[in-house]
Amino acid sequence: MAFLLRRLVFYMAAFIAAATINFFLPRLMPGDPVQIMFSSAGTELPPESLQALKLTFGFVDGPLWQQYLTYLGSIFTGDLGRSIKYFPLPVTSVLGHALVWTVALMGTATIVSFALGTFLGIVAAWRRGSRFDVVVSVGAIFATSVPAVVTSLIVLFIFGFTLGWFPSGYAADPSLDPAFSLQYIGSVAYHGILPMVTLCTVLIGGFTVTMRNNMINLLGEDYIVMARAKGLSDRRVMLWYAARNALLPTVSSLAIAIGTILGGSLVTEVVYNYPGLGNILYQAILARDYPVIQGQLLIMTATMLIANFIVDVSYILLDPRLKGA
């Protein structure tokens, strides 16, 4: 309990620090969103409407410390304000709509990448030096080294434009009405193939390299040699003795990946015009939509901290040595 309380206090302090940075960063950006809206209206709005717009969007005229206290109070009351770009929708509605698409895409891609990357890393380490190990290792390092934007554009150009096998954008057919039907679900799955392939290609390399290195470090341990000396099958030694212990550091990588799920993949979603949180964040940055930017970054921060706290607890459950430490 003392350990959990210490971690909770640490993560709460980290959240407040992140919220503070989240408050000041958008305000250091050039341009005022209300001024931009007012200027775009030309002479159609009277000058006194500027103050009305600021009050509507929750901008406080006063020193930064007063704005900061108002901002912290709104966080803990769940009032993130109203979006500037998507006015009059509240920020929670804008992010909630995009959240469904991001969780479906990023969540599935993360699970598939973790499972496949971990399996490839286990087999490559067990057969280290073989042709399979060389192909998997080189492929994983190459996939990790290539930027996500390059991977997205290559996949889109080959399968979307050159071959024309899959649609090049959107999350579903725009001509279909959103409904819980086989036609609409099939359209969503069909439109999500290219983004899914792109994200899996980007994520799988990291899981493979991490798992392979962890496995190789453990294959020379005494308990592995003892298990082989007992006559246990290679499959049992590989999975229940080596892979089980090598999985612990990989859990940290999974936590980081889970923490980025709600942040979405900005590059991939922008390239495929996917209506997820990453695309919403990109549009909000262009529009100087402070409430949406701050709400999105808060979601990313909270998810990352929660994922790391779960990892702290899971380490104790997975490693018996930590229980008695």
C-alpha beads as a LAMMPS data file, in Angstrom:
LAMMPS data file: protein, C-alpha beads

325 atoms
324 bonds

1 atom types
1 bond types

-500.0 500.0 xlo xhi
-500.0 500.0 ylo yhi
-500.0 500.0 zlo zhi

Masses

1 110.0

Atoms # bond

1 1 1 0.000 0.000 0.000
2 1 1 2.851 2.410 0.788
3 1 1 4.375 1.688 -2.608
4 1 1 1.076 2.354 -4.372
5 1 1 0.547 5.597 -2.459
6 1 1 4.030 6.833 -3.360
7 1 1 3.428 6.072 -7.011
8 1 1 0.020 7.759 -6.957
9 1 1 1.506 10.923 -5.439
10 1 1 4.276 10.889 -8.036
11 1 1 1.863 10.483 -10.942
12 1 1 -0.457 13.174 -9.591
13 1 1 2.474 15.597 -9.400
14 1 1 3.504 14.600 -12.914
15 1 1 -0.041 15.227 -14.155
16 1 1 -0.138 18.707 -12.624
17 1 1 3.272 19.502 -14.128
18 1 1 2.100 18.307 -17.528
19 1 1 -1.102 20.341 -17.180
20 1 1 0.998 23.416 -16.417
21 1 1 3.093 22.924 -19.538
22 1 1 -0.113 22.225 -21.436
23 1 1 -1.463 25.593 -20.321
24 1 1 1.544 27.702 -21.310
25 1 1 2.576 26.053 -24.600
26 1 1 -0.450 27.092 -26.701
27 1 1 -0.240 30.628 -25.339
28 1 1 3.354 30.885 -26.537
29 1 1 2.206 30.160 -30.085
30 1 1 1.842 33.215 -32.345
31 1 1 -1.685 34.413 -33.032
32 1 1 -4.884 34.753 -31.029
33 1 1 -7.741 32.453 -32.106
34 1 1 -10.411 35.002 -31.186
35 1 1 -8.560 37.734 -33.043
36 1 1 -8.300 35.438 -36.069
37 1 1 -12.052 34.770 -36.018
38 1 1 -12.765 38.464 -35.556
39 1 1 -10.442 39.462 -38.415
40 1 1 -11.903 36.850 -40.775
41 1 1 -15.346 38.411 -40.288
42 1 1 -14.101 41.709 -41.696
43 1 1 -16.468 44.584 -41.038
44 1 1 -19.508 42.390 -40.413
45 1 1 -18.981 42.305 -36.642
46 1 1 -18.845 45.376 -34.406
47 1 1 -15.716 45.804 -32.253
48 1 1 -17.606 45.063 -29.032
49 1 1 -18.248 41.547 -30.330
50 1 1 -14.589 40.706 -29.656
51 1 1 -15.180 40.724 -25.908
52 1 1 -18.337 38.659 -26.356
53 1 1 -16.388 36.052 -28.311
54 1 1 -13.748 35.820 -25.595
55 1 1 -16.404 35.302 -22.932
56 1 1 -18.124 32.672 -25.076
57 1 1 -14.954 30.604 -25.436
58 1 1 -13.934 31.052 -21.812
59 1 1 -10.899 33.275 -22.356
60 1 1 -10.221 35.298 -19.239
61 1 1 -8.945 38.844 -19.513
62 1 1 -6.394 39.041 -16.746
63 1 1 -2.909 38.000 -15.671
64 1 1 -1.637 34.550 -16.568
65 1 1 -1.817 33.282 -12.989
66 1 1 -5.544 34.031 -12.908
67 1 1 -6.056 32.243 -16.223
68 1 1 -3.973 29.343 -14.920
69 1 1 -6.077 28.910 -11.774
70 1 1 -9.259 29.050 -13.842
71 1 1 -7.781 26.439 -16.177
72 1 1 -6.871 24.058 -13.327
73 1 1 -10.341 24.410 -11.858
74 1 1 -11.943 23.533 -15.187
75 1 1 -9.795 20.389 -15.489
76 1 1 -10.925 18.863 -12.208
77 1 1 -14.569 19.781 -12.863
78 1 1 -14.551 18.181 -16.320
79 1 1 -15.321 21.427 -18.133
80 1 1 -12.870 21.669 -21.022
81 1 1 -14.709 24.519 -22.694
82 1 1 -16.056 24.811 -26.228
83 1 1 -14.163 24.187 -29.415
84 1 1 -13.263 27.180 -31.531
85 1 1 -13.052 25.330 -34.840
86 1 1 -16.146 23.201 -34.231
87 1 1 -18.175 25.801 -32.325
88 1 1 -20.615 25.460 -30.581
89 1 1 -19.663 21.843 -29.790
90 1 1 -17.993 21.299 -26.396
91 1 1 -14.497 19.885 -26.389
92 1 1 -15.673 16.671 -24.723
93 1 1 -18.073 15.987 -27.620
94 1 1 -15.420 16.679 -30.265
95 1 1 -12.840 14.448 -28.602
96 1 1 -15.407 11.800 -27.661
97 1 1 -16.466 11.353 -31.286
98 1 1 -12.856 11.003 -32.441
99 1 1 -11.996 8.760 -29.491
100 1 1 -14.058 5.862 -30.852
101 1 1 -12.188 5.844 -34.159
102 1 1 -8.760 6.161 -32.549
103 1 1 -9.323 3.388 -30.005
104 1 1 -10.609 1.050 -32.720
105 1 1 -7.651 1.745 -35.017
106 1 1 -4.755 2.242 -32.614
107 1 1 -5.980 -0.328 -30.098
108 1 1 -6.256 -3.079 -32.691
109 1 1 -2.927 -2.149 -34.282
110 1 1 -1.172 -2.140 -30.897
111 1 1 -2.538 -5.540 -29.866
112 1 1 -1.700 -7.134 -33.215
113 1 1 1.780 -5.589 -33.290
114 1 1 2.555 -6.617 -29.717
115 1 1 1.428 -10.215 -30.227
116 1 1 3.159 -10.678 -33.573
117 1 1 6.292 -8.743 -32.636
118 1 1 6.709 -10.648 -29.371
119 1 1 6.294 -13.994 -31.134
120 1 1 8.805 -13.095 -33.852
121 1 1 11.282 -11.875 -31.237
122 1 1 10.984 -15.109 -29.245
123 1 1 11.533 -17.352 -32.261
124 1 1 14.344 -15.176 -33.660
125 1 1 16.212 -15.250 -30.343
126 1 1 15.745 -18.989 -29.940
127 1 1 17.103 -19.539 -33.479
128 1 1 19.724 -16.802 -33.261
129 1 1 22.205 -16.838 -36.122
130 1 1 19.787 -18.626 -38.459
131 1 1 18.397 -17.226 -41.680
132 1 1 15.077 -16.588 -39.944
133 1 1 16.823 -14.534 -37.260
134 1 1 18.698 -12.452 -39.842
135 1 1 15.573 -11.711 -41.883
136 1 1 13.465 -10.832 -38.834
137 1 1 16.171 -8.707 -37.191
138 1 1 16.994 -6.712 -40.320
139 1 1 13.319 -6.262 -41.142
140 1 1 12.493 -5.110 -37.603
141 1 1 15.354 -2.600 -37.487
142 1 1 14.429 -1.295 -40.924
143 1 1 10.749 -0.910 -39.972
144 1 1 11.707 0.930 -36.784
145 1 1 14.132 3.264 -38.571
146 1 1 11.771 4.413 -41.318
147 1 1 9.684 7.451 -40.233
148 1 1 5.954 6.898 -39.951
149 1 1 5.202 9.535 -42.573
150 1 1 7.373 7.719 -45.122
151 1 1 5.740 4.390 -44.366
152 1 1 2.278 5.941 -44.638
153 1 1 3.003 7.552 -47.990
154 1 1 4.592 4.387 -49.423
155 1 1 1.683 2.168 -48.366
156 1 1 -0.840 4.722 -49.632
157 1 1 0.910 5.144 -52.981
158 1 1 1.298 1.414 -53.663
159 1 1 -1.998 -0.006 -52.430
160 1 1 -4.204 3.073 -52.642
161 1 1 -3.194 4.809 -55.878
162 1 1 -1.048 2.443 -57.983
163 1 1 -2.896 -0.837 -57.397
164 1 1 -6.171 0.711 -56.264
165 1 1 -6.960 -2.178 -53.943
166 1 1 -8.050 -0.053 -50.993
167 1 1 -9.557 3.415 -50.482
168 1 1 -7.077 6.231 -49.986
169 1 1 -8.902 8.085 -47.236
170 1 1 -11.774 8.445 -44.790
171 1 1 -12.909 5.956 -42.158
172 1 1 -15.945 4.769 -44.139
173 1 1 -17.823 5.387 -47.355
174 1 1 -19.172 8.981 -47.113
175 1 1 -22.323 7.945 -49.003
176 1 1 -23.345 5.567 -46.204
177 1 1 -25.258 6.670 -43.139
178 1 1 -23.509 5.686 -39.886
179 1 1 -25.428 2.716 -38.519
180 1 1 -24.806 -0.584 -36.780
181 1 1 -25.188 -2.599 -39.970
182 1 1 -23.046 -5.110 -41.818
183 1 1 -22.673 -2.769 -44.777
184 1 1 -21.365 0.115 -42.682
185 1 1 -19.152 -2.097 -40.495
186 1 1 -17.699 -3.697 -43.613
187 1 1 -16.978 -0.262 -45.061
188 1 1 -15.221 0.798 -41.841
189 1 1 -13.095 -2.366 -41.856
190 1 1 -12.266 -1.932 -45.554
191 1 1 -11.225 1.704 -45.122
192 1 1 -9.166 0.844 -42.040
193 1 1 -6.915 -1.732 -43.703
194 1 1 -4.273 0.695 -45.009
195 1 1 -3.980 2.691 -41.762
196 1 1 -3.838 -0.593 -39.854
197 1 1 -1.062 -1.969 -42.065
198 1 1 0.880 1.273 -41.695
199 1 1 0.624 1.357 -37.898
200 1 1 1.480 -2.338 -37.536
201 1 1 4.544 -1.858 -39.731
202 1 1 5.692 1.060 -37.576
203 1 1 5.013 -0.614 -34.197
204 1 1 5.978 -4.242 -34.753
205 1 1 9.692 -3.588 -35.203
206 1 1 10.145 -2.140 -31.713
207 1 1 8.402 -5.045 -30.001
208 1 1 10.410 -7.574 -32.033
209 1 1 13.817 -6.028 -31.286
210 1 1 13.036 -5.588 -27.575
211 1 1 11.822 -9.152 -27.117
212 1 1 14.703 -10.659 -29.093
213 1 1 17.349 -8.813 -27.064
214 1 1 15.698 -9.759 -23.765
215 1 1 15.513 -13.414 -24.781
216 1 1 19.151 -13.575 -25.854
217 1 1 20.262 -12.124 -22.512
218 1 1 18.403 -14.873 -20.651
219 1 1 19.302 -17.930 -22.751
220 1 1 22.644 -18.305 -20.967
221 1 1 21.159 -18.264 -17.451
222 1 1 21.591 -21.271 -15.172
223 1 1 17.884 -22.064 -14.933
224 1 1 17.673 -22.301 -18.739
225 1 1 20.618 -24.733 -18.780
226 1 1 19.012 -26.707 -15.948
227 1 1 15.693 -26.908 -17.794
228 1 1 17.428 -28.295 -20.852
229 1 1 19.405 -30.734 -18.720
230 1 1 16.136 -32.071 -17.298
231 1 1 15.122 -33.087 -20.795
232 1 1 12.286 -30.584 -21.189
233 1 1 11.151 -29.930 -24.734
234 1 1 12.516 -26.892 -26.572
235 1 1 9.036 -25.469 -26.835
236 1 1 8.498 -25.624 -23.072
237 1 1 11.891 -24.121 -22.288
238 1 1 11.426 -21.384 -24.882
239 1 1 7.942 -20.329 -23.785
240 1 1 7.701 -21.102 -20.069
241 1 1 11.272 -20.456 -18.936
242 1 1 12.888 -17.951 -21.293
243 1 1 10.005 -16.016 -22.859
244 1 1 8.066 -15.661 -19.620
245 1 1 10.928 -13.847 -17.879
246 1 1 11.981 -11.907 -20.974
247 1 1 8.455 -10.551 -21.261
248 1 1 8.839 -8.229 -18.257
249 1 1 10.780 -5.409 -19.983
250 1 1 8.490 -5.724 -22.997
251 1 1 5.549 -4.811 -20.780
252 1 1 7.052 -1.340 -20.408
253 1 1 7.112 -0.937 -24.180
254 1 1 3.495 -2.065 -24.304
255 1 1 2.578 0.518 -21.654
256 1 1 4.125 3.291 -23.728
257 1 1 2.258 2.039 -26.792
258 1 1 -1.006 1.896 -24.838
259 1 1 -0.374 5.386 -23.544
260 1 1 -0.147 6.679 -27.105
261 1 1 -3.374 4.997 -28.198
262 1 1 -5.591 7.864 -27.081
263 1 1 -3.140 10.319 -28.556
264 1 1 -3.660 8.683 -31.878
265 1 1 -1.132 8.573 -34.672
266 1 1 -1.128 12.121 -35.977
267 1 1 0.859 11.407 -39.134
268 1 1 -1.096 8.315 -40.149
269 1 1 -4.476 9.864 -39.471
270 1 1 -3.601 13.040 -41.377
271 1 1 -2.256 11.106 -44.387
272 1 1 -5.379 8.922 -44.599
273 1 1 -7.737 11.701 -43.454
274 1 1 -8.888 9.430 -40.646
275 1 1 -11.242 11.144 -38.152
276 1 1 -9.285 10.201 -35.033
277 1 1 -7.753 12.163 -32.200
278 1 1 -4.489 12.710 -34.067
279 1 1 -6.256 14.360 -36.981
280 1 1 -8.393 16.425 -34.600
281 1 1 -5.228 17.629 -32.848
282 1 1 -3.660 18.600 -36.164
283 1 1 -6.726 20.576 -37.232
284 1 1 -6.900 22.238 -33.811
285 1 1 -3.263 23.362 -34.046
286 1 1 -3.904 24.946 -37.443
287 1 1 -7.002 26.733 -36.105
288 1 1 -5.337 27.798 -32.810
289 1 1 -8.125 25.909 -31.045
290 1 1 -6.676 26.120 -27.517
291 1 1 -9.452 24.182 -25.727
292 1 1 -9.191 21.178 -28.075
293 1 1 -5.375 21.222 -27.999
294 1 1 -5.314 21.298 -24.214
295 1 1 -8.029 18.657 -23.882
296 1 1 -6.246 16.317 -26.288
297 1 1 -2.863 16.704 -24.580
298 1 1 -4.481 16.107 -21.195
299 1 1 -5.975 12.862 -22.473
300 1 1 -2.582 11.744 -23.766
301 1 1 -0.885 12.639 -20.471
302 1 1 -3.481 10.949 -18.268
303 1 1 -3.467 7.790 -20.387
304 1 1 0.315 7.550 -20.326
305 1 1 0.463 7.989 -16.546
306 1 1 -2.307 5.444 -15.940
307 1 1 -0.591 2.947 -18.242
308 1 1 2.702 3.352 -16.382
309 1 1 0.960 2.925 -13.031
310 1 1 -0.591 -0.327 -14.287
311 1 1 2.889 -1.453 -15.336
312 1 1 4.225 -0.734 -11.840
313 1 1 1.511 -2.946 -10.367
314 1 1 1.909 -5.662 -13.010
315 1 1 5.662 -5.864 -12.369
316 1 1 4.930 -6.883 -8.791
317 1 1 2.457 -9.499 -9.986
318 1 1 4.706 -10.874 -12.734
319 1 1 8.013 -10.890 -10.843
320 1 1 7.815 -12.649 -7.437
321 1 1 11.197 -11.201 -6.466
322 1 1 9.690 -7.709 -6.226
323 1 1 7.087 -8.790 -3.682
324 1 1 9.695 -9.450 -1.055
325 1 1 11.891 -6.483 -1.947

Bonds

1 1 1 2
2 1 2 3
3 1 3 4
4 1 4 5
5 1 5 6
6 1 6 7
7 1 7 8
8 1 8 9
9 1 9 10
10 1 10 11
11 1 11 12
12 1 12 13
13 1 13 14
14 1 14 15
15 1 15 16
16 1 16 17
17 1 17 18
18 1 18 19
19 1 19 20
20 1 20 21
21 1 21 22
22 1 22 23
23 1 23 24
24 1 24 25
25 1 25 26
26 1 26 27
27 1 27 28
28 1 28 29
29 1 29 30
30 1 30 31
31 1 31 32
32 1 32 33
33 1 33 34
34 1 34 35
35 1 35 36
36 1 36 37
37 1 37 38
38 1 38 39
39 1 39 40
40 1 40 41
41 1 41 42
42 1 42 43
43 1 43 44
44 1 44 45
45 1 45 46
46 1 46 47
47 1 47 48
48 1 48 49
49 1 49 50
50 1 50 51
51 1 51 52
52 1 52 53
53 1 53 54
54 1 54 55
55 1 55 56
56 1 56 57
57 1 57 58
58 1 58 59
59 1 59 60
60 1 60 61
61 1 61 62
62 1 62 63
63 1 63 64
64 1 64 65
65 1 65 66
66 1 66 67
67 1 67 68
68 1 68 69
69 1 69 70
70 1 70 71
71 1 71 72
72 1 72 73
73 1 73 74
74 1 74 75
75 1 75 76
76 1 76 77
77 1 77 78
78 1 78 79
79 1 79 80
80 1 80 81
81 1 81 82
82 1 82 83
83 1 83 84
84 1 84 85
85 1 85 86
86 1 86 87
87 1 87 88
88 1 88 89
89 1 89 90
90 1 90 91
91 1 91 92
92 1 92 93
93 1 93 94
94 1 94 95
95 1 95 96
96 1 96 97
97 1 97 98
98 1 98 99
99 1 99 100
100 1 100 101
101 1 101 102
102 1 102 103
103 1 103 104
104 1 104 105
105 1 105 106
106 1 106 107
107 1 107 108
108 1 108 109
109 1 109 110
110 1 110 111
111 1 111 112
112 1 112 113
113 1 113 114
114 1 114 115
115 1 115 116
116 1 116 117
117 1 117 118
118 1 118 119
119 1 119 120
120 1 120 121
121 1 121 122
122 1 122 123
123 1 123 124
124 1 124 125
125 1 125 126
126 1 126 127
127 1 127 128
128 1 128 129
129 1 129 130
130 1 130 131
131 1 131 132
132 1 132 133
133 1 133 134
134 1 134 135
135 1 135 136
136 1 136 137
137 1 137 138
138 1 138 139
139 1 139 140
140 1 140 141
141 1 141 142
142 1 142 143
143 1 143 144
144 1 144 145
145 1 145 146
146 1 146 147
147 1 147 148
148 1 148 149
149 1 149 150
150 1 150 151
151 1 151 152
152 1 152 153
153 1 153 154
154 1 154 155
155 1 155 156
156 1 156 157
157 1 157 158
158 1 158 159
159 1 159 160
160 1 160 161
161 1 161 162
162 1 162 163
163 1 163 164
164 1 164 165
165 1 165 166
166 1 166 167
167 1 167 168
168 1 168 169
169 1 169 170
170 1 170 171
171 1 171 172
172 1 172 173
173 1 173 174
174 1 174 175
175 1 175 176
176 1 176 177
177 1 177 178
178 1 178 179
179 1 179 180
180 1 180 181
181 1 181 182
182 1 182 183
183 1 183 184
184 1 184 185
185 1 185 186
186 1 186 187
187 1 187 188
188 1 188 189
189 1 189 190
190 1 190 191
191 1 191 192
192 1 192 193
193 1 193 194
194 1 194 195
195 1 195 196
196 1 196 197
197 1 197 198
198 1 198 199
199 1 199 200
200 1 200 201
201 1 201 202
202 1 202 203
203 1 203 204
204 1 204 205
205 1 205 206
206 1 206 207
207 1 207 208
208 1 208 209
209 1 209 210
210 1 210 211
211 1 211 212
212 1 212 213
213 1 213 214
214 1 214 215
215 1 215 216
216 1 216 217
217 1 217 218
218 1 218 219
219 1 219 220
220 1 220 221
221 1 221 222
222 1 222 223
223 1 223 224
224 1 224 225
225 1 225 226
226 1 226 227
227 1 227 228
228 1 228 229
229 1 229 230
230 1 230 231
231 1 231 232
232 1 232 233
233 1 233 234
234 1 234 235
235 1 235 236
236 1 236 237
237 1 237 238
238 1 238 239
239 1 239 240
240 1 240 241
241 1 241 242
242 1 242 243
243 1 243 244
244 1 244 245
245 1 245 246
246 1 246 247
247 1 247 248
248 1 248 249
249 1 249 250
250 1 250 251
251 1 251 252
252 1 252 253
253 1 253 254
254 1 254 255
255 1 255 256
256 1 256 257
257 1 257 258
258 1 258 259
259 1 259 260
260 1 260 261
261 1 261 262
262 1 262 263
263 1 263 264
264 1 264 265
265 1 265 266
266 1 266 267
267 1 267 268
268 1 268 269
269 1 269 270
270 1 270 271
271 1 271 272
272 1 272 273
273 1 273 274
274 1 274 275
275 1 275 276
276 1 276 277
277 1 277 278
278 1 278 279
279 1 279 280
280 1 280 281
281 1 281 282
282 1 282 283
283 1 283 284
284 1 284 285
285 1 285 286
286 1 286 287
287 1 287 288
288 1 288 289
289 1 289 290
290 1 290 291
291 1 291 292
292 1 292 293
293 1 293 294
294 1 294 295
295 1 295 296
296 1 296 297
297 1 297 298
298 1 298 299
299 1 299 300
300 1 300 301
301 1 301 302
302 1 302 303
303 1 303 304
304 1 304 305
305 1 305 306
306 1 306 307
307 1 307 308
308 1 308 309
309 1 309 310
310 1 310 311
311 1 311 312
312 1 312 313
313 1 313 314
314 1 314 315
315 1 315 316
316 1 316 317
317 1 317 318
318 1 318 319
319 1 319 320
320 1 320 321
321 1 321 322
322 1 322 323
323 1 323 324
324 1 324 325
